[in-house]
Protein backbone atom coordinates (compact mmCIF):
# COMPACT_ATOMS: atom_id res chain seq x y z
CA UNK A 1 0.00 0.00 0.00
CA UNK A 2 2.87 2.36 0.72
CA UNK A 3 4.01 2.00 -2.87
CA UNK A 4 0.54 2.85 -4.12
CA UNK A 5 0.55 5.99 -2.00
CA UNK A 6 3.94 6.92 -3.40
CA UNK A 7 2.57 6.49 -6.92
CA UNK A 8 -0.40 8.70 -6.07
CA UNK A 9 1.98 11.33 -4.74
CA UNK A 10 3.19 11.85 -8.29
CA UNK A 11 -0.24 12.67 -9.66
CA UNK A 12 -2.36 14.47 -7.07
CA UNK A 13 -2.37 18.11 -6.12
CA UNK A 14 -2.56 18.54 -2.33
CA UNK A 15 0.07 18.00 0.31
CA UNK A 16 -2.30 16.07 2.56
CA UNK A 17 -2.14 12.78 4.40
CA UNK A 18 -4.04 9.78 3.06
CA UNK A 19 -5.94 7.36 5.24
CA UNK A 20 -3.00 5.00 5.05
CA UNK A 21 -0.60 7.58 6.47
CA UNK A 22 1.26 8.37 3.26
CA UNK A 23 1.76 11.95 2.11
CA UNK A 24 0.65 13.21 -1.26
CA UNK A 25 2.72 15.65 -3.30
CA UNK A 26 1.20 17.01 -6.53
CA UNK A 27 2.28 17.38 -10.12
CA UNK A 28 0.75 19.33 -13.01
CA UNK A 29 -2.83 19.15 -14.21
CA UNK A 30 -2.60 19.17 -17.98
CA UNK A 31 -5.20 20.66 -20.26
CA UNK A 32 -7.65 17.85 -20.94
CA UNK A 33 -11.39 18.36 -20.64
CA UNK A 34 -14.11 16.41 -18.91
CA UNK A 35 -17.37 15.90 -20.74
CA UNK A 36 -20.64 14.38 -19.71
CA UNK A 37 -20.98 12.03 -22.68
CA UNK A 38 -24.45 10.50 -22.43
CA UNK A 39 -25.22 12.33 -19.24
CA UNK A 40 -23.54 9.82 -16.94
CA UNK A 41 -20.24 11.64 -16.76
CA UNK A 42 -16.89 10.01 -17.41
CA UNK A 43 -13.44 11.29 -18.27
CA UNK A 44 -12.92 12.06 -21.93
CA UNK A 45 -10.08 13.51 -24.00
CA UNK A 46 -7.35 12.50 -21.56
CA UNK A 47 -3.95 12.52 -23.26
CA UNK A 48 -3.10 9.43 -25.26
CA UNK A 49 0.16 8.95 -23.41
CA UNK A 50 -1.72 8.35 -20.18
CA UNK A 51 -3.90 5.56 -21.57
CA UNK A 52 -1.23 2.90 -21.98
CA UNK A 53 -2.08 -0.68 -21.23
CA UNK A 54 -0.91 -2.90 -18.42
CA UNK A 55 0.57 -5.82 -20.27
CA UNK A 56 2.13 -8.25 -17.83
CA UNK A 57 5.80 -7.54 -17.18
CA UNK A 58 5.66 -4.09 -18.73
CA UNK A 59 6.09 -0.82 -16.85
CA UNK A 60 3.09 1.50 -17.04
CA UNK A 61 3.76 4.90 -18.61
CA UNK A 62 2.06 7.45 -16.37
CA UNK A 63 2.20 10.10 -19.10
CA UNK A 64 4.34 12.48 -17.08
CA UNK A 65 7.75 10.92 -17.63
CA UNK A 66 7.36 8.45 -14.76
CA UNK A 67 6.47 4.77 -14.82
CA UNK A 68 5.29 2.18 -12.35
CA UNK A 69 5.34 -1.58 -12.55
CA UNK A 70 2.20 -3.40 -13.75
CA UNK A 71 1.39 -4.38 -10.17
CA UNK A 72 1.49 -0.83 -8.87
CA UNK A 73 5.28 -0.77 -8.70
CA UNK A 74 5.51 -3.33 -5.91
CA UNK A 75 8.38 -5.75 -5.61
CA UNK A 76 7.49 -9.25 -6.74
CA UNK A 77 8.39 -10.61 -3.31
CA UNK A 78 5.73 -8.46 -1.59
CA UNK A 79 2.84 -10.12 -3.43
CA UNK A 80 0.46 -7.40 -2.28
CA UNK A 81 -2.55 -6.53 -4.37
CA UNK A 82 -5.98 -4.98 -4.11
CA UNK A 83 -9.16 -7.04 -4.14
CA UNK A 84 -12.62 -7.37 -2.65
CA UNK A 85 -11.61 -6.22 0.81
CA UNK A 86 -11.44 -2.51 1.50
CA UNK A 87 -12.74 0.20 3.79
CA UNK A 88 -15.60 2.08 2.07
CA UNK A 89 -14.34 5.51 1.03
CA UNK A 90 -16.63 8.46 0.41
CA UNK A 91 -15.99 10.69 -2.60
CA UNK A 92 -15.16 14.21 -1.45
CA UNK A 93 -14.97 16.21 -4.67
CA UNK A 94 -16.46 19.52 -3.61
CA UNK A 95 -14.42 22.11 -5.52
CA UNK A 96 -16.30 24.64 -7.65
CA UNK A 97 -13.65 24.30 -10.37
CA UNK A 98 -14.92 23.57 -13.88
CA UNK A 99 -15.32 19.85 -14.46
CA UNK A 100 -15.60 18.88 -10.80
CA UNK A 101 -19.27 17.94 -11.10
CA UNK A 102 -18.41 15.30 -13.70
CA UNK A 103 -15.48 14.06 -11.65
CA UNK A 104 -17.69 13.81 -8.57
CA UNK A 105 -20.29 11.73 -10.43
CA UNK A 106 -17.56 9.52 -11.92
CA UNK A 107 -15.97 9.04 -8.50
CA UNK A 108 -19.28 7.96 -6.95
CA UNK A 109 -19.87 5.34 -9.65
CA UNK A 110 -16.51 3.73 -8.96
CA UNK A 111 -17.78 2.21 -5.70
CA UNK A 112 -20.05 -0.12 -7.70
CA UNK A 113 -17.87 -0.61 -10.77
CA UNK A 114 -14.61 -1.44 -8.97
CA UNK A 115 -13.88 -4.01 -6.28
CA UNK A 116 -13.92 -2.64 -2.75
CA UNK A 117 -10.16 -2.46 -2.25
CA UNK A 118 -9.55 -1.03 -5.70
CA UNK A 119 -12.33 1.53 -5.33
CA UNK A 120 -11.06 2.64 -1.92
CA UNK A 121 -7.58 3.28 -3.34
CA UNK A 122 -8.86 5.09 -6.43
CA UNK A 123 -11.32 7.26 -4.51
CA UNK A 124 -8.77 8.18 -1.82
CA UNK A 125 -6.45 9.33 -4.57
CA UNK A 126 -9.18 11.24 -6.46
CA UNK A 127 -10.17 13.07 -3.27
CA UNK A 128 -6.69 14.58 -3.18
CA UNK A 129 -6.50 15.71 -6.82
CA UNK A 130 -6.17 19.48 -7.14
CA UNK A 131 -8.63 21.24 -9.42
CA UNK A 132 -10.27 18.00 -10.60
CA UNK A 133 -7.55 17.48 -13.21
CA UNK A 134 -8.93 14.79 -15.56
CA UNK A 135 -5.46 13.45 -16.31
CA UNK A 136 -4.70 13.01 -12.62
CA UNK A 137 -8.09 11.44 -11.92
CA UNK A 138 -7.61 8.96 -14.77
CA UNK A 139 -4.18 8.05 -13.42
CA UNK A 140 -5.60 7.50 -9.93
CA UNK A 141 -8.03 4.96 -11.36
CA UNK A 142 -5.44 3.31 -13.58
CA UNK A 143 -2.93 2.86 -10.75
CA UNK A 144 -5.62 1.27 -8.58
CA UNK A 145 -6.79 -1.04 -11.38
CA UNK A 146 -3.27 -2.14 -12.27
CA UNK A 147 -2.67 -2.94 -8.59
CA UNK A 148 -5.58 -5.39 -8.43
CA UNK A 149 -5.11 -9.06 -7.69
CA UNK A 150 -5.23 -11.43 -10.65
CA UNK A 151 -8.77 -12.63 -11.22
CA UNK A 152 -9.70 -15.58 -13.46
CA UNK A 153 -13.24 -14.24 -13.26
CA UNK A 154 -12.24 -11.68 -15.90
CA UNK A 155 -11.15 -14.39 -18.36
CA UNK A 156 -14.42 -14.55 -20.28
CA UNK A 157 -14.80 -10.78 -20.61
CA UNK A 158 -11.19 -10.34 -21.69
CA UNK A 159 -11.39 -13.16 -24.21
CA UNK A 160 -14.47 -11.50 -25.69
CA UNK A 161 -12.86 -8.06 -25.81
CA UNK A 162 -9.72 -9.47 -27.42
CA UNK A 163 -11.88 -11.24 -30.02
CA UNK A 164 -14.01 -8.18 -30.76
CA UNK A 165 -11.01 -5.90 -31.10
CA UNK A 166 -8.73 -8.22 -33.09
CA UNK A 167 -9.35 -6.52 -36.43
CA UNK A 168 -9.90 -2.96 -35.30
CA UNK A 169 -8.20 -1.98 -32.04
CA UNK A 170 -6.01 -5.00 -31.13
CA UNK A 171 -6.15 -5.65 -27.39
CA UNK A 172 -4.36 -8.58 -25.79
CA UNK A 173 -5.96 -10.67 -23.06
CA UNK A 174 -3.10 -9.64 -20.76
CA UNK A 175 -3.70 -5.93 -21.38
CA UNK A 176 -7.40 -6.42 -20.77
CA UNK A 177 -6.78 -8.19 -17.46
CA UNK A 178 -4.77 -5.18 -16.32
CA UNK A 179 -7.96 -3.14 -16.48
CA UNK A 180 -10.66 -5.70 -15.67
CA UNK A 181 -9.07 -7.65 -12.79
CA UNK A 182 -10.04 -4.89 -10.37
CA UNK A 183 -13.60 -4.46 -11.62
CA UNK A 184 -16.88 -5.90 -10.42
CA UNK A 185 -19.04 -7.78 -12.91
CA UNK A 186 -21.05 -4.58 -13.36
CA UNK A 187 -17.86 -2.73 -14.28
CA UNK A 188 -16.81 -5.39 -16.77
CA UNK A 189 -20.21 -5.37 -18.46
CA UNK A 190 -20.08 -1.57 -18.68
CA UNK A 191 -16.72 -1.80 -20.43
CA UNK A 192 -17.98 -4.48 -22.82
CA UNK A 193 -20.98 -2.35 -23.70
CA UNK A 194 -18.70 0.61 -24.40
CA UNK A 195 -16.13 -1.32 -26.45
CA UNK A 196 -18.81 -2.80 -28.73
CA UNK A 197 -22.07 -0.87 -28.26
CA UNK A 198 -25.39 -2.64 -28.84
CA UNK A 199 -23.71 -6.03 -29.04
CA UNK A 200 -21.66 -5.07 -32.08
CA UNK A 201 -19.34 -7.54 -33.74
CA UNK A 202 -16.24 -5.33 -33.58
CA UNK A 203 -14.65 -2.72 -31.33
CA UNK A 204 -15.57 0.88 -31.94
CA UNK A 205 -13.93 2.24 -28.78
CA UNK A 206 -10.56 1.44 -27.23
CA UNK A 207 -10.37 -0.23 -23.82
CA UNK A 208 -8.57 2.58 -21.91
CA UNK A 209 -11.04 5.11 -23.29
CA UNK A 210 -13.96 3.00 -22.11
CA UNK A 211 -12.47 2.77 -18.61
CA UNK A 212 -12.25 6.57 -18.51
CA UNK A 213 -15.88 6.80 -19.63
CA UNK A 214 -17.32 4.46 -16.99
Secondary structure, 3 states (H helix, E strand, C coil): CHHHHHHHHCCCCCCCECCCCCECCCCCCCCCCCCCCCCCCCCCCCCHHHHCCCCCCCCEECCCCCEECCCCCCCCCCCCCECCCCCCCCCCCCCCCCCHHHHHHHHHHHHHHECHHHHHHHHHHHCCCHHHCHHHHHHHHHHHHCCECCCHHHHHHHHHHHHHHCCCCCCCHHHHHHHHCCECHHHHHHHHHHHCHHHCCCCCCCHHHHHHCC
